[in-house]
Structures are given as structure tokens and as C-alpha cells.
Amino acid sequence: MIVYFDTVRRKRPVREGGELVQLDWSTKKVIKQLPIFPSAPDIDYDPNPRGNSRGGKGMLISDNELFVGNYHTILVFDHCLNLKRRITNNLFVNLHEMCFDGSDGHNIWVSSTAVDCAVLVNQRGETIKSWWPREEKVLQEKFGLGPLEIDKNTDNRAAYVHADVEKKEGHTHLNSVAKFEDRTYVLLNRQGVVVQIEPTLKIVLEDQQLCGAHSPAVFGDGDQMIVCSSFSKDILIYHLEKGTLIKRIHLPGFAEIARLHRENPDQSYNKSIFVRGLEIINPQRILAGVSPASILEIDIHKNRLLDFYQYSKEVGDAVHGLVHWKK
């Protein structure tokens, strides 16, 4: 099994802010690694010491291509990490997680986190549709949201690098889009809710443990959602229809991760065992990313750590995107 992941390296110059890594999971040998940074338009300076414009973002994989997000562009590689093309859009502003809209792997839903937007694009980067939580009446009334002041037709890609949107009133930190059949879900990280936006609009999960969370994925028969509860260092599994928590896997409960946490305590802006990056291998096994940049293989039925790989010893280096490929 080949594992691809990208990293965010906090407090670094933008061009040193992360890597894309190809890893042979059985041998834990790094096959290839590349620097990941935004270009065209270039971002030379980012005052935010956290991730922001640094490093890689969400990732997707198809039979013959790997899609890797950076701050404003999706880079498309072959499976040997040769760059083939770029996909960008005027609403790509601090990309986070992505998902294919259908089984054909053509259109892509992207979370554009800095502007609180989910945008569906084709392979040319053309907008098919967009969804703005701050313009939905039910969410405005429930969370006191107001529309973002934005020109949706101009090039916004580098306009928010210095804006510190995290501190703006009404920010939702929409950082994920997940898909199952005709259902499309987004995670509003700030409010701690998962919202189904298609085919009908409704809040399906609401939990304080989802505040600050990342990387939701629907699995099973489409009735469950698995989420990285980043700050509580947990993997959470919910029943979508009931809106209830089924299982909590506390990662420092594994001896190897408890050791990693002891040896790498929290720092300013850098959280140890910050959980982000999730890949479902099969209904029983998942991969999850943590900081210092490391990957766990977990049996979620037996609550067992099956395998572990540590890429970095720096707490400020975190996994973001994570996918696998069986050759």
C-alpha cells in the first residue's frame, strides 16, 4: 500500500511551509517528497504563524491521478508525483478538505475556508455552484450569522492572507465537504455542526466536540460519519440519522501515542497530537494523521493501533491531507 500525505509546517517561511510525501506503508520508506507552497499568484509573506497559506491541504486520489490542495490551487499529479496540471478558481481561498461530487471523479467540491464557502468546480476550475452558510436563513437565525462582504466575481485568491479571518465575527471556518450518493455535507468547525446541504438543508450533527474538528467522512452504509476531533485528540464516530455519538477513540490511549505526546508537549500555536487527516482503508481500518507529523493505522472495531509511522519530530509539523493507493 502506498500512502500519500502532505504537511503544514507552522511558523516557517511560506516556501518552507510543507511537503507532499509518497510513502511505502509496508517498509515505511519515503519514495519521494516535494515542497508544497502557493504560486501563481505567489504568496511571499504570511503574518499568521499558524498554517494559513503554508503547506499542503486536502487530498484526493483517483485511479491515475492525485489531487493536492494548497492555499489557492489544486495541484494534479500522477501517482509518481509528476505534476500534470493545476486547477484554480477565483473563490479558492485557503482550501481545506475536498471530495469528488460523483463516482466519475470529475467534478470536485472544495472547502474555501477563509471565505466560508463550499464551491463545486469542474476539472477546468470553472464554478458549477457554490454554497455560503452565512447566507442561509436557518443558520443565520441559529448562530447569529451575517453575510460575508465579498465580491464573488473578482480574484479573491490572495486577498485574505493578511485578514486574520479567524477573529472575524460570524466566521464559520467551513473546512470540509463530504459526499455520499446524493447527500453533500459540510463541517462548520467554529459552530461544531455538520450540515447537510444537498438534497435538502438540515443540521445533522451538533456537538461541542466538533468545534475545531477536521476531515469528516461518511462510511458504513452511509449511516455513519467519522471525524477527527483535533483538539481533544480523538477519532469520533457518529450515527448520522440519529445525530448521536457512537464511539470515541482517544488516541493518547495507545501507548505509542502517549509516548509521542510526552516527548512532544504543546507549544505556542502548536498542539501535540493535533488530529487532522483521515483516510478510510476499509470498513474496519483507517489512517489518521497527527502532529508531530505522523500517521496511525487503526482498527476502529477493536480499538487497536495496528501500525504507526513518525515523519517529523517537530510539534509544529502537522499532517493535513492523507490518502492511500493499492498498486
C-alpha positions, 0 to 999 in steps of 0.5 A, a space after each residue: 500500500 502506498 500512502 500519500 500525505 502532505 504537511 503544514 509546517 507552522 511558523 516557517 517561511 511560506 516556501 518552507 511551509 510543507 511537503 507532499 510525501 509518497 510513502 511505502 506503508 509496508 517498509 515505511 520508506 519515503 519514495 519521494 517528497 516535494 515542497 508544497 507552497 502557493 504560486 501563481 499568484 505567489 504568496 511571499 509573506 504570511 503574518 499568521 504563524 499558524 498554517 494559513 497559506 503554508 503547506 499542503 491541504 486536502 487530498 484526493 486520489 483517483 485511479 491515475 491521478 492525485 489531487 493536492 490542495 494548497 492555499 489557492 490551487 489544486 495541484 494534479 499529479 500522477 501517482 509518481 508525483 509528476 505534476 500534470 496540471 493545476 486547477 484554480 478558481 477565483 473563490 479558492 481561498 485557503 482550501 481545506 478538505 475536498 471530495 469528488 461530487 460523483 463516482 466519475 471523479 470529475 467534478 470536485 467540491 472544495 472547502 474555501 475556508 477563509 471565505 466560508 464557502 463550499 464551491 463545486 468546480 469542474 476539472 477546468 476550475 470553472 464554478 458549477 455552484 457554490 454554497 455560503 452558510 452565512 447566507 442561509 436563513 436557518 443558520 443565520 437565525 441559529 448562530 447569529 450569522 451575517 453575510 460575508 462582504 465579498 465580491 464573488 466575481 473578482 480574484 479573491 485568491 490572495 486577498 485574505 492572507 493578511 485578514 486574520 479571518 479567524 477573529 472575524 465575527 460570524 466566521 464559520 471556518 467551513 473546512 470540509 465537504 463530504 459526499 455520499 450518493 446524493 447527500 453533500 455535507 459540510 463541517 462548520 468547525 467554529 459552530 461544531 455542526 455538520 450540515 447537510 446541504 444537498 438534497 435538502 438543508 438540515 443540521 445533522 450533527 451538533 456537538 461541542 466536540 466538533 468545534 475545531 474538528 477536521 476531515 469528516 467522512 461518511 462510511 458504513 452504509 452511509 449511516 455513519 460519519 467519522 471525524 477527527 476531533 483535533 483538539 481533544 485528540 480523538 477519532 469520533 464516530 457518529 450515527 448520522 440519522 440519529 445525530 448521536 455519538 457512537 464511539 470515541 477513540 482517544 488516541 493518547 490511549 495507545 501507548 505509542 501515542 502517549 509516548 509521542 505526546 510526552 516527548 512532544 508537549 504543546 507549544 505556542 500555536 502548536 498542539 501535540 497530537 493535533 488530529 487532522 487527516 483521515 483516510 478510510 482503508 476499509 470498513 474496519 481500518 483507517 489512517 489518521 494523521 497527527 502532529 508531530 507529523 505522523 500517521 496511525 493505522 487503526 482498527 476502529 472495531 477493536 480499538 487497536 493501533 495496528 501500525 504507526 509511522 513518525 515523519 517529523 519530530 517537530 510539534 509544529 509539523 502537522 499532517 493535513 491531507 492523507 490518502 492511500 493507493 493499492 498498486 
